[in-house]
Amino acid sequence: MSSHPRPQVIETVAGMRDVIAHERDAGRTIALVPTLGALHAGHVAHVERAAELADVCVVSIFVNPTQFGASEDLDKYPRTMDEDLDMLGELGVPYVFAPSVEEMYPKGPTSTTISAGQIGTTFEGKSRAGHFDGVLTVVAKLLTITAPQFVTFGQKDAQQLFLVRRMITDLNIPVRMEIIETVRDDDGLALSSRNQFLDASQREAATILSTALKAATSAADSGLDAVIAAAQGALMGESRAELDYFSVVDTDTFMPVPDGFRGPATAIVAARVGDTRLIDNSSLYVG
């Protein structure tokens, strides 16, 4: 049994607002770590950074139905609240905001939503229609409820990161976004709650995403064509992974870079291994 006290779990918006008001009245700063639960070592990095940034770390655990498509794994998404609370207790987190779907959406999905715009329909948004509108709307709700000075987001979800950052800027939300580097296993696979769906063979196949990105980064000096060829060459060598997309996008616009492009960019990849969809990305300098 853990010797650390578990965090206080707050299940209502009003309850969370009371806690935040109390902490703010005491002059303490707040950092929010928004999660879908099923916490792993990647989340630990977020919590540790949040503790450095602010006096009080609030972790939200909410599997948000509006960001899952009709055919997606909402019901299957891992829910491990007991283990999550033990882990957060060990890390010294004082508060977990864990509302029910009814608490967040008392009348069903909100009539008011935040649109992710054109970029929200590309890449992940093309495979998962409406996904990013759901993400942005729930993030806006969480930021409004917890009113943090800081919020952490992971580099692994590059498109989500781009869209949330743009929303914070566009809507003048008074919060500083802290980007947490992707945490990887020893074999290079980016940590994800969905990795637990992979069997041993699929797990081995999944490392092709980081292998392809490494190949792309190594080829970056030779230009864009070399980057794409290197990544595709790696991906074609793994028959167990079904490629959804590989692209090199401009860090400022998240649009595919043009032919002959030189400069900083992000290589993004998504593939399906068995029934599990995985994404990864890396920064590179083309040319």
N, C-alpha and C positions, 0 to 999 in steps of 0.2 A: 504493500500500500504506500502511496506517495506521502512523503512527510510534508509536502507543500500544500497549503490550502488551495482548493479549486477556485477559479474565478467566480465572482458573483454573476449569475446568468440573469439577464434582463430580457423579458419576452414582449414587452409593450413599448410602443413609441413614447407614450407619456412617461413611463418609468425611466427610459433611457434619457429623455430630455431632463428629468429631475436630477439624475446622476451628473450629467454634463453641467447643468447649472450650478450644482454644488461644487464640482471640481473647479469650474471657472471662477466662481465667487472666491474660492480659496487661492486664486491666482495661478492655478496650475494649467499647463498647456496639454493639449490632447493630440494624439496621433491615432488615426484609424487604419486598421489592417482589414480590408474587406475580403472575405473568403466564402467559398461554397462548402467549407468543412472538408472532411477527409484529409486532415492536415498531414504534411510530410516535412522533410528537412528543408525544402524550399520555403515553406511558411515560417520555419524557425528563423531564417535569415531576415524575413520581413519584421517579425516581432522584435528581434534583437536590434535592428536598425531603428524601429519605432521607439524603443526604449532609450536609444541614444538621442533621438530628436526631441522627445517631449517628456513631460513629467508622468503622463498617464497614457497607457496603451489600451485602446479598445479594439477587440477583435470581433468583427461581425461574422456570423455563420448563418448563411441563408442560401438555400438552393432555390434560385429565382426562376419560377416557371416561365416567365415571359421571354427568357433568353434561350429557351429550348424549343426547337422546331417540333412539328407534329410527329415526325418519325424518329426523334432523337431519344437519348437515354435518360430522360428525366427520372423515371421510376427506378431505373437501374443505377442512377448516379450514387456512388458510395456515401452512406451516412454513418458516421462513426463518432457520435457526440460524446460518448463516455471517454473514449481514447483521446479525443480532441481536448476535452476539458482537463484530463490528467496532464497532457503535454503542456497546455497553456499554464496550468498550475505550477509545473516545474519551472517554467520560464518567468513566473512571477506576474503574469497578466492579471490585473484586478477585475476587469469587466469583460463579459462576452455578451454581445447583443445577438440574441437568437430568436427573432420573431417568427411566428407562424405565417403561412401564406395569407391567411385571413386577416392577420394584423397588418400586413403590408398592403394587401389589396382587398379591403373590406367589401367592395362592391364588384369584385372581379378585376380583371386587368384595367388599368386606369384609362379613361378617355383621353387624357392628356399624356402624350409621350414625347420623348426627345428623339428627333430624327438624326441618324448618323450621316445623312446626306449621301452623296454619290459614292464616296469611299466605303460607306457602310454596305454597299451592294456588291463590292468586289471581293475577290479572294475568299476569306472566311464567310463574308456576307453573301457571296454567290452560292456557296454550298449550304449556308444556313440562313435562309431568308428571314429577315426581321430580328436576327440574333442581336445585332449591335444596337438597334433601337431599344431592345429589352435591357441590354447591359447599361446603356447610358441612362435610361430612365431610372433603373434601380440604384445606380451609383449616385445620381442626383438626389434621390430620396435619402440614401444613407448619409450623404454629406450634409443634407439639410437637417436630418435627425440628430447627428452626432456633432455637427459644427466643429470639426477638428481644424487645427492649424496645419497639420500634416496628414497626408494619406500615402500609403505605399502601393505601388503596382509593379508587377514583375515584367522583366524584359522578354520573357518567353512568349507572351501574347503581344507581339509587336504591333499588330493592327489595333487591338483593343487599347494598348498604351497610347498610340497616336490619336485615336478618337477621343479617349477620355481627356487627354491633355488639351486637345483642341476645344472640347466642351468647356473645360474649366476656364480656358482663356476667353472663348466666345461669350460665355454667360457671366464672366466676372465673378466666379465663385472664389471666395477668399480662402484658398487652401493651397499649400505648397505640395506638389507631387514629388515623391521620392521614388526613383527607379531602382529596383533591386535586380542585380545581375542574376541570370538564369543559373540555378543550382543543378549540377549534373551528377549522375552516378559515375562510378569508376569507368564504366564502358562508354561514357560520353552521352548516354541517353538523358535528355532533359527530364527532371522530375515532374510528374503529373499524377493527379489523383486517378486518372484513367489508366495508368500503367498497370494497376493491379488486375485489369481485365486480360492482360497478356499472359499466355502460357510460355513455357521456356523457349520454344522455337520462335514464337512471335516476338518475344522479348529480344532475342538475338537479331531478328530481322529489323526490329525497330531502330537499332543503332545506325541503320543506313541514313537516317535523316541527318544526324550529326556528322557522319562520314562524308556525306554529299556536301554539307556546308563547309567542312574543312577543305575539301577538294576545291570548292568554289573560291574560298578565301586564298588558298595557295596560288590559284591561277589569276588572281585579281590584277597583278602587275601587267599581265598580258592583254588586258582589256575585257570588254563585256562578252564578246563571243567566246573567249576562252573560259570565262567564268561559267557560262551556261553549258558549254560542252563538257566541262569537268564535272559539273553537278549531275548532268544527265547521264554521263558515262557511269558514274558511281551508282545512280539510282537504277539504271537498266540492269546492273549486275545483281540485283536483289529481287527475285521473282515473287517473294512472299509479301512485298510491299507494293501496294497499288497507288501510284502517284496521283494526287489531285492537282497540285500545281507546284511549280518552282518559278520564282521570279526575283528580279532585282529591282527594288523600288527606291525612289528618292526619299531621303529621311524627312524632308520638309513637306512633301505633298502626299506621300505614300502611293504615288503613281509610278508605273513601270518607267525606268530610265530609258531615254532614247538611244538609238544606235550611236556609237562613237562617244558615249558619255564618259567623262572622267570626274572623279571626286568621291566623296563619302556616300555610301549607300547601304541598304540593308538587303541581304539575301533572305528570302522567306520560302518555306517549304511546308507542304501538308501532304500526308499520305495515310492510307488506310491499311492497317495490318490486322487481318482477321476482321472482326466487327468494330475495331477500335480506331478512331481517327486521331492522328497525332500531328502536332505542329511544332516547328522550331524555326530559329532564325539566327543570323549572325551579322555583325557589322563588318563591312569591308571597304577598302579604298580602291576604286577601279582605276586602272591605268597608273 
